[in-house]
Amino acid sequence: MKKKIAVIGSGFSGLSAASYLAKEGNEVHVFEKNSEVGGRARQFRTEDGYVFDMGPSWYWMPDIIEAFFEDFGKKASDFYELIPLDPQFEMVFSDGVMNIPDRYEEMTALFESMETGAGKKLDEFMQDARMKYEIGMKDFVNKPCHSWFEFISPKMAKNALKLDLLTNFSQFVRKYFSHPKLITLMEFPVIFLGAAPRNIPALYSLMNYGGYKLGTWYPMGGFSKVTDAMMKIATEQGAHFHFNSNVEKIKVERDRAIGIQVHGEDRQFDMIIASSDYHHTENQLLPESYRNYKPSYWEKKTFAPSCLIYYLGIKGKIPNLKHHTLFFENDLELHTHEIYEDKKWPTKPLFYVCCPSQTDKGTAPGNCENIFLLMPVAPGIEDSEEMREKYFIEMIGRLEKHTGTSGLISKTDYKRSYCINDFKEDYNAYKGNAYGLANTLSQTAVLKPSIRNKKIKNLLYTGQLTVPGPGVPPSIISGKIAAHEASKIN
């Protein structure tokens, strides 16, 4: 039976869920509190012509994103142009710079030049990581995770030990490499998973394969091209979008959701998919008796970092700067410890710079640069303009040192900061987190917050706080899982 379904939120998971639900012939309505689609992947433009992606900037696992379009008889290239980045990115250390090439053969040569035998070890690492990628991203992450029995299959049983779920990522990397810079390079991708490498299962070496081996890409026009394309897919399937429409309540009678309240008006629906922040949905939109989890549950969870972000327009071109640059002059372990253990502003921070105008001239006015600074910080700490400015000055100083420039502050044409308080305000993000729940072993699969509300039969959750986890490809998959689960509910 076809249903009238409300989807709350239009991030990647909401867009994905809406597309699949509408494809099945359901009447789908997407309610977005902001004025455009994308959630954390929104984009904004300035009057002077700067175009800023507000969130995701790393286009990894292109095959997973492509699979979404293929499900609707389309290709990503029908909507936007993908450019491979070469180098994929550069890493700035205290004693030099390391560029990560696009061609894998050049990457093995780089490894070998830094550590005898490391080129062959990289081949072995990637062979193992490919196996984990094929199982993890094609089988493991597509489960709704109601029970561990979902993972009992001949293929999973055969490869269970090979997935290295009980080995931590830090130990796993050190089985292959000993050079500190190579270790840092291999550990870097799991930062996206929201925990220190020693607390992430070695399964997630699949991130290295999905990034380094499959390449780092850029969608011309920015990441909003992806969310715009997904909205077009959803609209073509018949989904309806409602912007500036903050959902205020989920209306419940007995064990069923009967609708939502928007702008004080009640709207009736047969089913609800919450792509909004899970914690916010439960604690602000539902009566207490219908929540899956108590506040103490969320307090005990390990959340991925928040971020201090600066969007900068710079007059003049900046030499010696790549599209992606990682500033790793300081200790990764210290920074992650201060995020997850000390939970304070970092003393010796690492940070990331994205300069899309190096690749895409349309993101900045002529002879100007578009700069995105991002520094991971602990969620829930006190956010103030004073602290933001302190780290802005430090990051700019290190950027000037790396590029051999000076006076970037005086050349700043546009400046906007974004941090914990903004994540709370714009996305109702718990403690202002940016990436969802950390993918630690104790928060994997069935141990994540349930995709189903256990007390309301027709309410499902999707997005980075439920299965399969944080990141663009997992969020797209999460929406597909939620849509599939919805089809089982009467």
C-alpha positions as CSV (number, residue, x, y, z in Angstrom):
1,M,0.0,0.0,0.0
2,K,1.4,3.4,-1.0
3,K,1.8,5.9,1.9
4,K,2.0,9.6,2.6
5,I,5.4,10.1,4.1
6,A,7.1,13.0,5.8
7,V,10.9,13.2,5.6
8,I,12.4,15.6,8.2
9,G,15.6,17.2,6.9
10,S,17.2,17.4,3.5
11,G,20.8,16.4,4.1
12,F,22.3,13.4,2.2
13,S,20.3,10.8,4.1
14,G,17.0,12.8,3.8
15,L,17.5,13.3,0.1
16,S,18.4,9.6,-0.4
17,A,15.4,8.4,1.6
18,A,13.0,10.8,-0.2
19,S,14.3,9.6,-3.6
20,Y,13.8,5.9,-2.9
21,L,10.5,6.3,-1.1
22,A,9.1,8.4,-4.0
23,K,10.4,5.9,-6.5
24,E,8.1,3.3,-4.9
25,G,5.1,5.5,-5.6
26,N,4.7,7.0,-2.1
27,E,3.6,10.6,-1.7
28,V,6.7,12.1,-0.1
29,H,7.1,15.5,1.5
30,V,10.5,16.8,2.6
31,F,10.5,19.4,5.4
32,E,13.7,21.5,5.7
33,K,14.2,24.1,8.4
34,N,16.7,26.1,6.2
35,S,16.2,27.8,2.9
36,E,17.9,25.2,0.7
37,V,18.7,21.5,0.5
38,G,21.9,19.9,1.7
39,G,22.1,20.1,5.5
40,R,25.8,20.3,6.4
41,A,26.5,20.3,2.6
42,R,24.8,23.7,2.0
43,Q,26.5,26.4,-0.1
44,F,26.4,30.1,0.1
45,R,27.4,33.0,-2.2
46,T,28.7,36.4,-1.3
47,E,27.8,39.6,-3.1
48,D,31.4,39.8,-4.4
49,G,31.2,36.4,-6.1
50,Y,32.7,34.0,-3.6
51,V,31.0,30.6,-3.5
52,F,31.6,28.5,-0.3
53,D,30.8,24.9,0.4
54,M,29.8,25.0,4.1
55,G,30.6,21.4,4.9
56,P,31.9,18.3,3.0
57,S,34.8,19.0,0.7
58,W,36.4,15.5,0.2
59,Y,34.8,13.5,-2.6
60,W,35.8,10.0,-1.8
61,M,34.3,6.6,-2.6
62,P,33.0,7.8,-6.0
63,D,31.5,4.4,-6.7
64,I,29.1,4.5,-3.7
65,I,27.8,7.9,-4.8
66,E,27.6,6.7,-8.4
67,A,25.5,3.7,-7.2
68,F,22.8,6.1,-6.0
69,F,22.4,7.7,-9.4
70,E,22.5,4.3,-11.1
71,D,19.5,3.2,-9.0
72,F,17.5,5.8,-10.8
73,G,18.9,5.2,-14.3
74,K,21.2,8.1,-14.1
75,K,24.9,8.9,-13.8
76,A,26.7,11.5,-11.7
77,S,28.0,13.0,-15.0
78,D,24.4,13.8,-16.0
79,F,24.5,16.4,-13.3
80,Y,28.0,17.6,-12.7
81,E,31.6,17.2,-13.8
82,L,34.1,15.3,-11.6
83,I,37.7,16.3,-11.6
84,P,40.5,14.1,-10.2
85,L,42.8,16.0,-8.0
86,D,46.6,15.6,-8.5
87,P,48.1,15.8,-6.0
88,Q,45.1,14.4,-4.1
89,F,46.3,16.6,-1.2
90,E,49.5,17.7,0.5
91,M,50.6,17.3,4.1
92,V,52.6,19.9,5.9
93,F,55.0,18.6,8.5
94,S,57.4,20.5,10.7
95,D,60.3,19.6,8.5
96,G,58.8,19.6,5.0
97,V,55.8,18.8,2.7
98,M,54.6,15.6,1.3
99,N,52.4,15.6,-1.8
100,I,50.1,12.6,-2.3
101,P,49.9,11.8,-6.0
102,D,46.8,10.7,-7.8
103,R,48.5,7.8,-9.7
104,Y,48.8,4.8,-7.5
105,E,52.2,3.8,-9.0
106,E,53.6,7.2,-8.0
107,M,52.2,6.7,-4.5
108,T,54.0,3.3,-4.1
109,A,57.2,5.0,-5.3
110,L,56.7,7.8,-2.7
111,F,56.3,5.2,0.0
112,E,59.4,3.3,-1.1
113,S,61.5,6.5,-1.2
114,M,60.6,7.1,2.5
115,E,61.0,3.6,3.8
116,T,62.6,0.6,2.2
117,G,60.0,-2.0,1.4
118,A,57.1,0.3,2.1
119,G,56.0,0.3,-1.6
120,K,55.4,-3.5,-1.4
121,K,53.8,-3.1,2.0
122,L,51.4,-0.5,0.6
123,D,50.4,-3.0,-2.1
124,E,49.7,-5.6,0.7
125,F,47.8,-3.0,2.8
126,M,45.7,-1.9,-0.2
127,Q,44.9,-5.5,-1.2
128,D,43.6,-6.1,2.4
129,A,41.8,-2.8,2.4
130,R,40.1,-3.6,-0.9
131,M,38.7,-6.8,0.5
132,K,37.3,-4.8,3.5
133,Y,35.9,-2.2,1.2
134,E,34.1,-4.8,-0.9
135,I,32.6,-6.4,2.1
136,G,32.2,-3.4,4.3
137,M,30.8,-0.9,1.8
138,K,28.8,-3.4,-0.3
139,D,27.5,-5.8,2.4
140,F,28.3,-4.7,6.0
141,V,26.9,-1.1,5.8
142,N,23.7,-2.0,4.0
143,K,22.2,-3.8,7.0
144,P,19.4,-2.2,9.1
145,C,21.2,-3.6,12.1
146,H,18.2,-4.8,14.1
147,S,20.1,-7.9,15.1
148,W,23.6,-9.5,14.8
149,F,21.9,-12.4,13.0
150,E,21.8,-10.1,9.9
151,F,25.5,-10.6,9.6
152,I,25.4,-14.4,9.5
153,S,26.0,-15.4,6.0
154,P,28.6,-17.7,4.3
155,K,30.4,-14.7,2.9
156,M,30.5,-12.9,6.3
157,A,31.5,-16.0,8.1
158,K,34.3,-16.7,5.7
159,N,35.7,-13.2,6.0
160,A,34.9,-12.4,9.7
161,L,38.4,-12.6,11.0
162,K,39.8,-10.8,8.0
163,L,37.7,-7.8,8.8
164,D,39.9,-7.1,11.9
165,L,37.0,-5.8,14.0
166,L,39.0,-6.6,17.2
167,T,42.2,-5.0,16.0
168,N,42.6,-1.2,16.4
169,F,43.5,0.8,13.4
170,S,46.6,2.3,15.0
171,Q,48.1,-1.2,15.6
172,F,47.1,-2.3,12.2
173,V,48.9,0.5,10.4
174,R,52.1,-0.2,12.3
175,K,52.1,-3.8,11.1
176,Y,52.9,-2.4,7.7
177,F,54.8,0.9,8.2
178,S,57.2,2.4,10.7
179,H,58.0,5.8,9.2
180,P,56.2,8.4,11.3
181,K,55.0,10.4,8.2
182,L,53.6,7.3,6.5
183,I,51.8,6.3,9.7
184,T,50.3,9.8,10.0
185,L,49.2,9.6,6.3
186,M,47.5,6.3,6.8
187,E,45.9,7.3,10.0
188,F,44.5,10.6,8.7
189,P,41.4,9.2,6.9
190,V,39.9,7.8,10.1
191,I,39.6,11.3,11.6
192,F,36.5,11.5,9.4
193,L,35.1,8.6,11.5
194,G,35.2,10.7,14.7
195,A,37.7,8.9,17.0
196,A,41.4,8.5,17.6
197,P,43.0,5.8,15.4
198,R,43.6,3.5,18.5
199,N,39.8,3.5,19.1
200,I,38.8,2.7,15.5
201,P,38.5,-0.9,14.3
202,A,41.0,-1.9,11.6
203,L,38.1,-2.7,9.4
204,Y,38.2,1.0,8.5
205,S,41.3,0.6,6.5
206,L,38.6,0.5,3.8
207,M,38.7,4.3,4.1
208,N,42.3,4.3,2.7
209,Y,41.2,2.2,-0.2
210,G,38.1,4.3,-0.9
211,G,40.2,7.5,-0.8
212,Y,43.8,6.9,-1.8
213,K,43.3,4.0,-4.3
214,L,40.0,5.3,-5.8
215,G,41.2,8.8,-5.8
216,T,40.2,12.2,-4.4
217,W,37.8,14.1,-6.7
218,Y,36.1,17.5,-6.9
219,P,32.6,18.2,-8.3
220,M,33.0,21.3,-10.4
221,G,30.7,24.0,-8.9
222,G,31.2,22.6,-5.4
223,F,29.5,19.9,-3.3
224,S,26.1,21.5,-3.6
225,K,26.1,20.1,-7.1
226,V,25.7,16.7,-5.5
227,T,22.8,17.6,-3.2
228,D,21.2,19.6,-6.1
229,A,21.4,16.5,-8.2
230,M,19.9,14.3,-5.5
231,M,17.0,16.8,-5.1
232,K,16.4,16.7,-8.9
233,I,16.3,12.9,-8.6
234,A,13.8,13.0,-5.7
235,T,11.7,15.6,-7.5
236,E,11.6,13.6,-10.7
237,Q,10.3,10.7,-8.6
238,G,7.5,12.9,-7.3
239,A,8.8,14.1,-4.0
240,H,7.7,17.6,-2.7
241,F,10.1,20.0,-0.9
242,H,9.1,22.5,1.8
243,F,11.8,25.0,2.8
244,N,11.9,27.3,5.8
245,S,9.7,24.6,7.4
246,N,11.0,23.7,10.8
247,V,9.2,20.7,12.2
248,E,8.1,21.5,15.8
249,K,6.5,18.3,16.9
250,I,5.8,14.7,15.8
251,K,2.2,13.9,16.6
252,V,1.6,10.5,18.2
253,E,-1.5,8.5,19.0
254,R,-1.0,5.2,20.9
255,D,1.9,3.4,19.0
256,R,1.7,5.4,15.8
257,A,2.9,8.7,14.5
258,I,0.0,10.5,12.8
259,G,1.7,13.6,11.6
260,I,3.9,16.6,12.3
261,Q,3.5,20.2,13.3
262,V,5.0,22.9,11.1
263,H,4.5,26.6,11.7
264,G,1.9,25.6,14.4
265,E,-0.1,23.7,11.8
266,D,-0.8,19.9,12.1
267,R,-0.2,17.9,8.9
268,Q,-1.3,14.3,8.7
269,F,1.1,11.5,7.5
270,D,1.1,7.7,7.4
271,M,4.8,7.5,8.2
272,I,7.7,9.7,9.2
273,I,11.4,9.4,8.4
274,A,13.6,11.6,10.6
275,S,16.8,12.7,8.9
276,S,17.1,15.4,11.5
277,D,19.5,15.1,14.4
278,Y,18.5,11.9,16.2
279,H,19.0,13.4,19.7
280,H,17.0,16.5,18.8
281,T,14.2,14.5,17.2
282,E,13.8,12.4,20.3
283,N,14.2,15.1,22.9
284,Q,12.4,18.0,21.2
285,L,9.9,16.5,18.8
286,L,8.6,13.5,20.7
287,P,6.9,13.1,24.1
288,E,9.3,11.5,26.6
289,S,7.3,8.2,26.8
290,Y,8.0,7.6,23.1
291,R,11.7,8.1,23.1
292,N,14.2,5.3,22.4
293,Y,16.8,6.6,24.7
294,K,17.2,8.6,27.9
295,P,19.5,11.6,28.2
296,S,22.1,9.4,30.0
297,Y,22.4,7.2,26.9
298,W,23.6,10.1,24.8
299,E,25.9,11.4,27.5
300,K,27.8,8.1,27.5
301,K,28.2,8.1,23.7
302,T,31.5,9.0,22.0
303,F,30.7,11.8,19.5
304,A,32.8,12.8,16.5
305,P,34.4,16.2,16.7
306,S,32.9,19.6,16.1
307,C,34.8,22.0,14.0
308,L,36.0,25.6,13.9
309,I,35.6,26.7,10.3
310,Y,36.5,29.9,8.6
311,Y,35.2,30.9,5.1
312,L,37.7,33.4,3.6
313,G,37.8,35.4,0.4
314,I,41.4,36.6,-0.2
315,K,42.4,39.3,-2.7
316,G,45.2,38.1,-4.9
317,K,46.5,34.6,-5.6
318,I,48.3,32.5,-3.0
319,P,51.3,30.7,-4.4
320,N,52.4,27.2,-3.4
321,L,48.9,26.2,-2.2
322,K,47.0,23.0,-3.3
323,H,43.3,22.3,-3.4
324,H,43.6,20.3,-0.1
325,T,46.3,20.9,2.5
326,L,46.7,19.2,5.9
327,F,48.7,21.0,8.5
328,F,50.3,18.2,10.6
329,E,53.3,20.1,12.1
330,N,52.0,19.1,15.5
331,D,51.2,15.7,17.2
332,L,48.0,13.9,15.9
333,E,47.7,11.9,19.2
334,L,47.8,15.0,21.3
335,H,45.1,16.8,19.3
336,T,42.8,13.7,19.3
337,H,43.4,13.3,23.1
338,E,42.3,16.8,23.7
339,I,39.2,16.2,21.6
340,Y,38.1,12.9,23.2
341,E,39.7,12.7,26.6
342,D,40.5,16.3,27.9
343,K,37.6,17.8,25.9
344,K,39.1,21.2,25.6
345,W,40.4,23.6,22.9
346,P,43.6,22.2,21.5
347,T,47.0,23.4,22.7
348,K,48.9,22.5,19.5
349,P,46.2,22.1,16.8
350,L,46.2,20.4,13.5
351,F,44.0,21.9,10.8
352,Y,43.0,21.6,7.2
353,V,42.8,24.1,4.3
354,C,40.7,23.8,1.2
355,C,41.3,26.1,-1.7
356,P,38.7,25.2,-4.3
357,S,39.7,28.2,-6.4
358,Q,42.9,26.4,-7.3
359,T,40.7,24.0,-9.3
360,D,37.4,25.8,-9.9
361,K,37.8,29.5,-10.9
362,G,34.1,30.0,-10.5
363,T,34.4,29.9,-6.7
364,A,36.1,33.2,-6.4
365,P,36.2,36.6,-8.3
366,G,39.1,37.1,-10.7
367,N,42.6,37.1,-9.1
368,C,41.2,36.1,-5.7
369,E,41.2,32.9,-3.7
370,N,38.5,31.0,-1.9
371,I,39.8,29.6,1.4
372,F,38.2,27.2,3.8
373,L,39.9,26.6,7.1
374,L,38.8,23.7,9.4
375,M,40.1,22.8,12.8
376,P,38.6,19.8,14.6
377,V,37.5,20.6,18.2
378,A,35.8,18.7,21.0
379,P,32.0,18.9,20.9
380,G,30.2,20.6,23.8
381,I,33.1,23.0,24.8
382,E,32.4,26.7,25.2
383,D,32.3,28.5,21.9
384,S,33.2,32.2,21.8
385,E,34.3,34.8,19.3
386,E,37.5,35.3,21.3
387,M,38.5,31.7,21.0
388,R,37.6,31.6,17.3
389,E,39.7,34.6,16.6
390,K,42.7,33.2,18.6
391,Y,42.9,30.1,16.4
392,F,42.1,32.0,13.2
393,I,45.3,34.1,13.8
394,E,47.3,30.9,14.4
395,M,46.0,29.1,11.3
396,I,46.6,32.2,9.1
397,G,50.2,32.4,10.5
398,R,50.9,28.8,9.6
399,L,49.3,29.2,6.2
400,E,51.5,32.2,5.5
401,K,54.7,30.3,6.6
402,H,53.8,27.4,4.3
403,T,53.0,29.4,1.3
404,G,55.8,32.0,1.7
405,T,53.3,34.9,1.9
406,S,52.5,37.6,4.3
407,G,49.7,40.1,5.1
408,L,46.9,37.6,4.4
409,I,44.7,39.2,7.1
410,S,45.0,42.6,5.4
411,K,44.1,40.9,2.1
412,T,41.0,39.3,3.5
413,D,38.0,40.4,1.4
414,Y,35.4,38.2,3.1
415,K,35.5,36.5,6.5
416,R,32.9,34.3,8.2
417,S,33.4,31.8,11.1
418,Y,31.3,28.8,11.9
419,C,31.6,26.6,15.1
420,I,29.8,24.7,17.8
421,N,27.1,27.3,18.4
422,D,26.3,27.5,14.7
423,F,26.0,23.7,14.4
424,K,23.5,23.7,17.2
425,E,21.5,26.6,15.7
426,D,21.4,25.4,12.1
427,Y,21.3,21.7,12.5
428,N,20.1,21.1,16.1
429,A,23.4,19.1,16.4
430,Y,23.9,17.5,19.8
431,K,26.7,19.4,21.6
432,G,27.4,21.1,18.3
433,N,29.0,17.9,16.8
434,A,29.9,18.1,13.1
435,Y,30.2,14.4,12.1
436,G,27.8,12.4,14.2
437,L,28.8,9.4,16.3
438,A,32.3,8.1,16.3
439,N,32.7,4.7,14.6
440,T,34.2,3.0,17.6
441,L,33.8,-0.8,18.1
442,S,31.3,-0.2,20.9
443,Q,29.3,2.0,18.5
444,T,29.3,-0.2,15.4
445,A,26.4,-1.8,13.6
446,V,23.8,-3.1,16.1
447,L,25.4,-1.0,18.8
448,K,24.4,2.3,17.1
449,P,21.2,4.1,17.9
450,S,18.4,2.0,16.3
451,I,17.1,3.0,12.9
452,R,13.6,2.2,14.2
453,N,11.7,3.8,17.0
454,K,10.9,0.9,19.3
455,K,7.6,2.4,20.5
456,I,6.2,4.0,17.4
457,K,5.8,1.5,14.5
458,N,5.9,4.0,11.7
459,L,8.8,6.3,12.8
460,L,12.3,5.7,11.4
461,Y,15.6,7.5,11.8
462,T,18.3,8.0,9.2
463,G,21.6,9.9,9.0
464,Q,24.9,10.1,10.7
465,L,23.7,9.2,14.2
466,T,22.3,5.9,13.2
467,V,23.5,3.1,10.8
468,P,25.8,2.9,9.0
469,G,27.5,6.1,10.4
470,P,29.1,9.4,9.5
471,G,30.3,10.6,6.1
472,V,28.6,11.4,2.8
473,P,28.5,7.8,1.3
474,P,27.3,6.2,4.5
475,S,24.6,8.9,4.9
476,I,23.4,8.2,1.3
477,I,23.3,4.5,2.2
478,S,21.5,5.3,5.5
479,G,18.6,6.9,3.5
480,K,18.3,3.9,1.3
481,I,18.2,1.6,4.3
482,A,15.4,3.7,5.9
483,A,13.4,3.7,2.7
484,H,13.7,-0.1,2.4
485,E,12.6,-0.5,6.1
486,A,9.7,1.8,5.5
487,S,8.4,-0.5,2.8
488,K,8.0,-3.3,5.4
489,I,5.8,-1.3,7.7
490,N,2.0,-1.4,7.3
